[in-house]
């Protein structure tokens, strides 16, 4: 039974669902025609397992259900009739929820000399959450299903296709924040339309709800909902674009507009204590060696001592220098064709621009609080920049000067995998760049894990009053260029002692 259960749930990768199966225990007992056999199998432990777990199903991509527990081919002869009857009833039942359990053993495998129905779920299927019980999370998923169904009725596939066109072409400001949710909702529309029958169509939605990223199940109360409402209302592009940009402004998006209440502060204290995350809020500037770099300059080679006859070597003829215009290309082409052989690099500093500093946890062992940080793959590094850009002098640099690049790195949210809704960006870590203006703790609601969304007003207030440690020490800072922006960045690259200028105009 346990082997089949593992296969059915994909070793924990496929979610399980509850159904409205009726009288499963009666079907089990009725399969035993001999009164003595019936009484022998009238077991409290087995009854509890069948009524609690026997009606669970998995859902395929096309919305078809399959019993998670029962398969008559696996059953001993005496149980084949019972298992076949229960499997048939479960297949015909209607899905009515997502199933979650914090139990590490489902059922009671043995009491004394008696053996009972039981399965041991894969570790990844055991519900673990500090802020919710399994029952609370299941109730939330039921509400999510209703919310998504309502949204799908209100926003058509055509509305979503229009939204995707705008989002994918970077026609809207900070579109990467919304693109993932729009693609998810559009994909759900497509999958639901392809499913046959009302039950299968509903099951496709249940399956999506069970595996949805945080926040995706509330499209009507999110920015994608605002965009879709404007599209559905037939507003022209200029109005849609202006409204979207205003709400996506970095100083407004997910940022609380009022001071936290006493109740909110108390709730935040409790949540932080539950997570043991008090130490996670202390931040410092990251050091160069903490950067996960795509490129670093080649080590400088020590000059060998002159030989006895060094002075007799013929002097080379100095070639006149040529002024070669900078070669224009995208970042992707630069990465593929120039970066592999680059020995040294210098970046022409803008007088004002997207100067950026990297920040990390003071205590590297503190629990992860950033969306891209996890216990399995630690990465507590974040970044910040000033809205409207900064003067080069604020970072100790001179506009127009070429400054050595100490490292080239992707945006920290991309270091351990792709975090699409944070966008793509490239950071040029510049020699001598150092922030001189305090930015609070730079803990923004949109970069924190979803568990902290409910206390974002408190986190915001804390961040504004805190400071980032290590400003007086060398730290990783420079210029970050983001997808969707116009770059116009000049980079000087040395290969085998010769230099060439490149002008990067966009990401790809």
Secondary structure, DSSP 4 states (H G I P E B T S, - for coil): -HHHHHHHTGGGTS-EEEE----HHHHHHHT--SHHHHHHT--HHHHHHHHHHTT-EEE-TTS-EEESS--GGGS-HHHHHHHHHHHHHHHHSPEEEEE-B--SSEE--EETTEE--EE---GGGB---SS--HHHHHHHHHHHHHHHHHHHHHS-HHHHHHHHHHHHTT-STTTHHHHHHHHHHHHHHHHHHHS-SHHHHHHHHHHHHHHPPTTTT-GGGSHHHHHHHHHHTT--HHHHHHHHHHHT-TTTTT--SSPPPHHHHHHHHHHHHHHT-GGGG-EEEPPGGGS-EEE-PPPPPPPPPPPTTGGGSPPPPPPPP--PPPEEE-HHHHHHHTGGG--EEEEE--SEE-EEEEEEESSTTSPP-BTT--SSS----EEEE-TT-EEGGGGT--TT-EEEEEEEEE-GGGTTS--GGG--EEEEEETT----S--TT---GGGB-GGGGGGHHHHHHHHHH---BTTTS---EEEEEETTS---EEEEEEETTEEEEEEE----
